[in-house]
Amino acid sequence: MRVAVVGAGIVGACTAWALARQGVRCTLFDRRQPMCETSRASSKLLHGGLRYLETGQFRLVGKALHARTDWLELAPHLCHRLEMLLPMYRDKGRSQFVISAGIRIYDVLALGSGFPRARVLKPSEVLALQPGLSPEGLVGAWAFFDAQMDDSALGNWVVDEFCDLGGDLVTEHEVRDLAELDDYDRIVNATGPWAMQLRETMPGKPSILLDWVRGSHIVLDRICPAAMLLEVPGSSRIFFILPYQGRTLIGTTEVRQSGPNNPGPSEDEIRYLLDAHNHYMTGAVAMRCDVVEAFSGVRPLLRSADNPSEATREWAFEQTGKVLHIYGGKWTTAKLQGDDAAHRILQ
Ligand SMILES: Cc1cc2nc3c(=O)[nH]c(=O)nc-3n(C[C@H](O)[C@H](O)[C@H](O)COP(=O)(O)OP(=O)(O)OC[C@H]3O[C@@H](n4cnc5c(N)ncnc54)[C@H](O)[C@@H]3O)c2cc1C
């Protein structure tokens, strides 16, 4: 059997790798290079996604919490555990009861993953770890563990593993119509945000619809002493301030788009992230001129909620003839998604 996988983002790469491990002859196509789109523009977190508990995505969070361990075991040179602080302020944002309940559930779902349990920190301990943080009204923080990766390097490592097993990688090759790949026995459409466009080259209406939600990050050229998860002031949205490769990574936004193409971050998004950062980091305020890099990616989310923050991060498949279309998902669970896709191909 010969299989063509279109799209060398993390989902296509994991699918091709899973097929190659099963001894299937597989060719992985990308119109540019591996990991050149959404999969290199993530928040670099291998995480369960604490906030998804609020929308009842317990199954997904549980899977993702254990998937973190798989990545740490597979490629310890490209990812590591990361302690995250969740500061709590008096009379601001979610109640301490809600936060504590979420953390406890996160811990329970992570049982057996080998990650340490969360702990409570006093204000003085929080400020010792993150001295720039505003002390006003600070009542403490939860400290819990997730993991951090170099998304581009880890994704390219997956592609290398695939090639080492004899897989073919074809770059700078755009598949304009799935009929071009008719010589293959099976075809996988793993083009992430563009999956709907490629699906439209086949007859019939798609059974699943995508929502395109752009997310932007900014980078400050300064060390970030501790990773933090915080609420955007005046909203229940969560954003991150993270140490990354000796710099500070701040993200993300959620801007719904009418299509998959990535226009890059807008000035409004950059301002939004700077304001959110400065609201908390009163001892380390950043100006527009401190932003040394800004980047964005488009999330290919399954259309499931009016508010993009509440949209599911699960994935779904659609089979049309010999083509398997893959929609949605997240980086952390991409290996499970690829294994799932390969299983369907081989059934
Ligand atoms: C801002 C942001 C932050 C995120 N943070 C996290 C995080 O911290 N942790 C986490 O787990 N998840 C995170 N995610 C989600 C995760 O990044 C995505 O779910 C994942 O990267 C999607 O991968 P993909 O392979 O489906 O798509 P992509 O990475 O976009 O890959 C699609 C590939 O298909 C190729 N392609 C498209 N059309 C064609 C064609 N016609 N012919 C050939 N090739 C084609 C493209 O060139 C591209 O390489 C984040 C997403 C965003 C946007």
The ligand as a Tripos MOL2 file, in Angstrom:
@<TRIPOS>MOLECULE
LIG
   53    58     1     0     0
SMALL
NO_CHARGES

@<TRIPOS>ATOM
      1 C1         -1.3940   30.9320   18.6240 C.3       1 LIG1
      2 C2         -1.4850   29.4580   18.8200 C.ar      1 LIG1
      3 C3         -0.9620   28.8910   19.9700 C.ar      1 LIG1
      4 C4         -1.0490   27.5220   20.1580 C.ar      1 LIG1
      5 N1         -0.4440   26.9850   21.2520 N.ar      1 LIG1
      6 C5         -0.4990   25.6640   21.4560 C.ar      1 LIG1
      7 C6          0.1990   25.0930   22.5560 C.ar      1 LIG1
      8 O1          0.9030   25.7860   23.3050 O.2       1 LIG1
      9 N2          0.0820   23.7590   22.7450 N.ar      1 LIG1
     10 C7         -0.6870   22.9790   21.9380 C.ar      1 LIG1
     11 O2         -0.7990   21.7790   22.2040 O.2       1 LIG1
     12 N3         -1.3050   23.4760   20.8440 N.ar      1 LIG1
     13 C8         -1.2080   24.8050   20.5790 C.ar      1 LIG1
     14 N4         -1.8010   25.3420   19.4720 N.ar      1 LIG1
     15 C9         -2.4840   24.4550   18.5130 C.3       1 LIG1
     16 C10        -1.4900   23.8010   17.5420 C.3       1 LIG1
     17 O3         -0.4390   24.6850   17.2440 O.3       1 LIG1
     18 C11        -2.2150   23.3880   16.2550 C.3       1 LIG1
     19 O4         -3.3400   22.6070   16.5920 O.3       1 LIG1
     20 C12        -1.3210   22.5470   15.3440 C.3       1 LIG1
     21 O5         -0.0650   23.1610   15.1610 O.3       1 LIG1
     22 C13        -1.9930   22.3660   13.9820 C.3       1 LIG1
     23 O6         -1.1250   21.5780   13.1900 O.3       1 LIG1
     24 P1         -1.5160   21.1450   11.7320 P.3       1 LIG1
     25 O7         -0.5010   20.1590   11.2730 O.co2     1 LIG1
     26 O8         -2.9500   20.7180   11.6920 O.co2     1 LIG1
     27 O9         -1.4710   22.4950   10.8450 O.3       1 LIG1
     28 P2         -0.2030   23.2920   10.2750 P.3       1 LIG1
     29 O10         0.9280   23.3060   11.2100 O.co2     1 LIG1
     30 O11        -0.7080   24.6120    9.8080 O.co2     1 LIG1
     31 O12         0.2530   22.4240    9.0210 O.3       1 LIG1
     32 C14        -0.4420   22.4110    7.8050 C.3       1 LIG1
     33 C15         0.5890   22.2130    6.6950 C.3       1 LIG1
     34 O13        -0.0810   21.9660    5.4640 O.3       1 LIG1
     35 C16         0.6330   22.5910    4.4190 C.3       1 LIG1
     36 N5         -0.2890   22.7710    3.3070 N.ar      1 LIG1
     37 C17        -1.4450   23.4780    3.2990 C.ar      1 LIG1
     38 N6         -2.0570   23.3520    2.1090 N.ar      1 LIG1
     39 C18        -1.2810   22.5350    1.3510 C.ar      1 LIG1
     40 C19        -1.4010   22.0170    0.0260 C.ar      1 LIG1
     41 N7         -2.4550   22.3130   -0.7420 N.pl3     1 LIG1
     42 N8         -0.4130   21.2100   -0.4540 N.ar      1 LIG1
     43 C20         0.6490   20.8890    0.3260 C.ar      1 LIG1
     44 N9          0.7990   21.3540    1.5910 N.ar      1 LIG1
     45 C21        -0.1510   22.1580    2.1040 C.ar      1 LIG1
     46 C22         1.1110   23.9120    5.0490 C.3       1 LIG1
     47 O14         2.2260   24.4330    4.3650 O.3       1 LIG1
     48 C23         1.4500   23.4670    6.4720 C.3       1 LIG1
     49 O15         2.8170   23.1030    6.5930 O.3       1 LIG1
     50 C24        -1.7010   26.7070   19.2160 C.ar      1 LIG1
     51 C25        -2.2180   27.2780   18.0560 C.ar      1 LIG1
     52 C26        -2.0850   28.6370   17.8420 C.ar      1 LIG1
     53 C27        -2.5790   29.2480   16.5680 C.3       1 LIG1
@<TRIPOS>BOND
     1     1     2 1
     2     2     3 ar
     3     2    52 ar
     4     3     4 ar
     5     4     5 ar
     6     4    50 ar
     7     5     6 ar
     8     6     7 ar
     9     6    13 1
    10     7     8 2
    11     7     9 ar
    12     9    10 ar
    13    10    11 2
    14    10    12 ar
    15    12    13 ar
    16    13    14 ar
    17    14    15 1
    18    14    50 ar
    19    15    16 1
    20    16    17 1
    21    16    18 1
    22    18    19 1
    23    18    20 1
    24    20    21 1
    25    20    22 1
    26    22    23 1
    27    23    24 1
    28    24    25 2
    29    24    26 1
    30    24    27 1
    31    27    28 1
    32    28    29 2
    33    28    30 1
    34    28    31 1
    35    31    32 1
    36    32    33 1
    37    33    34 1
    38    33    48 1
    39    34    35 1
    40    35    36 1
    41    35    46 1
    42    36    37 ar
    43    36    45 ar
    44    37    38 ar
    45    38    39 ar
    46    39    40 ar
    47    39    45 ar
    48    40    41 1
    49    40    42 ar
    50    42    43 ar
    51    43    44 ar
    52    44    45 ar
    53    46    47 1
    54    46    48 1
    55    48    49 1
    56    50    51 ar
    57    51    52 ar
    58    52    53 1
@<TRIPOS>SUBSTRUCTURE
     1 LIG1         1 GROUP 0 **** ****
